[in-house]
Amino acid sequence: MPDIKHFDPDAALEAAMQLFWRQGASSTGIQEVVTATGLNRSSLYSTFGGKQQLYLSALRRYAEQRADVAYRAIAEDERGLPAVEEFFEALVEVRCTGEHARWGCMITNAIAAGENGDPDVGAVLDEQYRALTDALEQALVTADRLGLLAPAPAAAPRAAAEVLVLLAYGVNLRSRAGAEPAELRRTVATALGTLRVPKRAAGDGGR
């Protein structure tokens, strides 16, 4: 007779993800995982493997359910720069307010904590970096097509997208460290301002 699980693996993984997101893998003991998920160690190990395997599954869950959704929204938005602006505004909002305020981003937290020493974790982090870069590049290509992007090389789409990824990671880290939303918004506004087509100087005859 097959073993019947008397718990919801999805709910347990969600609880583990929340714990690792808030504390990081290296700072979280297995007993904390047991407490957070409500599982005994035997059930935990038989379902997910050890703590590192559980952390990897939690990181993938975060990437699929939270990060990838945001990336697709940027890439598929046909407005260009307004899509990028809204992404950063939402990023500041979610990092500084609400249920997960000051938790940062699980992806960025993992990079900052050096969790990429595990090749499988490193692969997820690299994939996430490329996915966000690709999404932002697509939005900037759209902006360029619409005539909204400053001339290259100041805003060459790929190079500018890579800078914006670093900006997003910076927002994640600074918000976790307690930076105020107004400070983060000023930094974002300054960075995005360099990407826009310069306003025509007064008296240039409209040329």
JONOR-V321129 format. One record per residue. N is the residue number from 1. OMEGA is omega in degrees with one decimal (none if undefined). D_CENTER is the distance of its C-alpha to the mean C-alpha in Angstrom with 1 decimal. Layout:
N|OMEGA|D_CENTER ; N|OMEGA|D_CENTER
This chain:
1|-177.1|43.1 ; 2|177.8|39.3 ; 3|-178.8|37.3 ; 4|178.7|35.9 ; 5|180.0|32.7 ; 6|175.9|33.2 ; 7|-178.5|29.6 ; 8|-179.0|26.6 ; 9|-179.2|24.3 ; 10|178.3|21.4 ; 11|178.3|21.8 ; 12|179.2|22.1 ; 13|176.9|19.0 ; 14|179.3|17.1 ; 15|178.3|18.9 ; 16|179.1|18.0 ; 17|179.4|14.3 ; 18|-179.5|14.6 ; 19|-180.0|16.7 ; 20|178.2|14.7 ; 21|-176.6|11.6 ; 22|-170.9|14.0 ; 23|-173.5|16.2 ; 24|-176.5|14.9 ; 25|-173.9|17.1 ; 26|-178.5|19.7 ; 27|-175.8|20.4 ; 28|178.5|20.9 ; 29|-177.7|24.4 ; 30|178.5|25.5 ; 31|175.9|27.6 ; 32|177.3|24.6 ; 33|178.1|23.1 ; 34|-179.8|26.5 ; 35|-176.9|26.7 ; 36|-176.5|23.3 ; 37|-177.6|23.9 ; 38|-179.0|27.7 ; 39|170.5|28.6 ; 40|-174.6|31.2 ; 41|-180.0|30.5 ; 42|179.2|32.5 ; 43|-179.4|30.5 ; 44|-177.6|27.2 ; 45|-177.7|28.3 ; 46|-178.4|30.1 ; 47|-172.1|27.1 ; 48|-172.0|24.1 ; 49|179.3|25.8 ; 50|-177.5|25.3 ; 51|-177.6|22.5 ; 52|177.7|20.7 ; 53|177.6|20.9 ; 54|178.2|19.7 ; 55|178.8|16.6 ; 56|178.0|15.9 ; 57|179.1|16.4 ; 58|178.8|14.2 ; 59|177.8|11.2 ; 60|177.8|12.1 ; 61|178.5|12.4 ; 62|-178.4|9.0 ; 63|-175.7|7.8 ; 64|-171.9|10.7 ; 65|-177.1|10.9 ; 66|-175.0|7.7 ; 67|-174.4|5.1 ; 68|178.3|8.3 ; 69|179.2|10.0 ; 70|-179.1|8.2 ; 71|179.6|8.7 ; 72|-179.6|12.2 ; 73|178.3|13.0 ; 74|-174.4|12.5 ; 75|-175.1|14.6 ; 76|-179.8|17.2 ; 77|-175.4|17.8 ; 78|-178.0|21.1 ; 79|178.7|21.2 ; 80|-175.3|19.4 ; 81|176.7|18.6 ; 82|177.1|18.6 ; 83|178.5|15.7 ; 84|179.2|13.7 ; 85|-180.0|15.2 ; 86|176.7|14.3 ; 87|-178.2|10.6 ; 88|177.0|10.8 ; 89|178.4|13.3 ; 90|179.5|11.4 ; 91|178.6|8.4 ; 92|-178.5|11.4 ; 93|-175.5|13.1 ; 94|179.6|10.9 ; 95|-173.9|10.2 ; 96|-177.9|14.0 ; 97|174.5|15.8 ; 98|-172.5|16.3 ; 99|-174.8|16.3 ; 100|179.7|13.1 ; 101|177.0|13.9 ; 102|174.8|13.5 ; 103|-173.8|11.6 ; 104|179.1|8.6 ; 105|-177.7|5.4 ; 106|178.6|7.2 ; 107|-179.8|5.9 ; 108|177.7|6.7 ; 109|-179.2|9.5 ; 110|178.2|10.8 ; 111|-177.7|11.2 ; 112|-177.9|12.8 ; 113|179.1|15.0 ; 114|-179.1|16.2 ; 115|-178.2|15.5 ; 116|172.7|15.6 ; 117|172.1|19.3 ; 118|-176.5|19.3 ; 119|-179.4|19.5 ; 120|175.9|17.9 ; 121|178.5|14.9 ; 122|179.4|14.9 ; 123|177.8|15.1 ; 124|-178.5|12.0 ; 125|177.4|10.1 ; 126|179.6|12.1 ; 127|179.1|11.7 ; 128|176.8|7.9 ; 129|-179.3|8.8 ; 130|-178.0|11.6 ; 131|178.7|10.1 ; 132|178.0|8.0 ; 133|-180.0|11.1 ; 134|-178.6|13.4 ; 135|179.3|12.1 ; 136|176.8|12.4 ; 137|179.6|15.7 ; 138|178.5|17.0 ; 139|179.6|16.6 ; 140|174.1|18.4 ; 141|176.4|21.0 ; 142|178.3|21.6 ; 143|178.8|22.0 ; 144|179.3|24.4 ; 145|-179.9|26.4 ; 146|179.5|26.8 ; 147|-176.7|28.0 ; 148|-172.3|25.3 ; 149|176.8|24.0 ; 150|-178.6|25.8 ; 151|172.2|27.9 ; 152|8.2|26.8 ; 153|-177.5|26.5 ; 154|-177.2|24.9 ; 155|172.3|22.3 ; 156|-168.5|22.6 ; 157|-176.1|19.7 ; 158|-179.6|18.3 ; 159|179.1|18.8 ; 160|178.4|17.4 ; 161|179.2|14.2 ; 162|176.3|13.8 ; 163|-179.2|14.5 ; 164|175.0|12.0 ; 165|177.8|9.1 ; 166|176.2|10.8 ; 167|178.9|11.1 ; 168|177.4|7.5 ; 169|178.3|7.4 ; 170|176.5|10.7 ; 171|179.4|9.9 ; 172|-177.1|7.7 ; 173|-178.1|10.7 ; 174|178.4|13.4 ; 175|177.8|12.7 ; 176|179.8|12.9 ; 177|175.1|16.1 ; 178|179.4|17.5 ; 179|-179.2|17.3 ; 180|179.6|18.6 ; 181|-178.7|17.0 ; 182|178.3|19.8 ; 183|-179.6|19.2 ; 184|179.9|15.6 ; 185|177.5|16.8 ; 186|179.7|19.7 ; 187|179.4|17.6 ; 188|-178.8|15.5 ; 189|178.3|18.8 ; 190|-178.9|20.5 ; 191|-178.2|18.1 ; 192|178.5|18.1 ; 193|179.8|21.8 ; 194|-176.6|22.5 ; 195|-175.2|21.3 ; 196|172.9|23.7 ; 197|-179.7|27.3 ; 198|175.8|29.5 ; 199|179.1|31.7 ; 200|178.8|35.3 ; 201|178.2|37.4 ; 202|177.2|40.1 ; 203|-179.6|43.4 ; 204|176.3|42.2 ; 205|178.7|44.1 ; 206|-178.2|41.1 ; 207|none|40.9
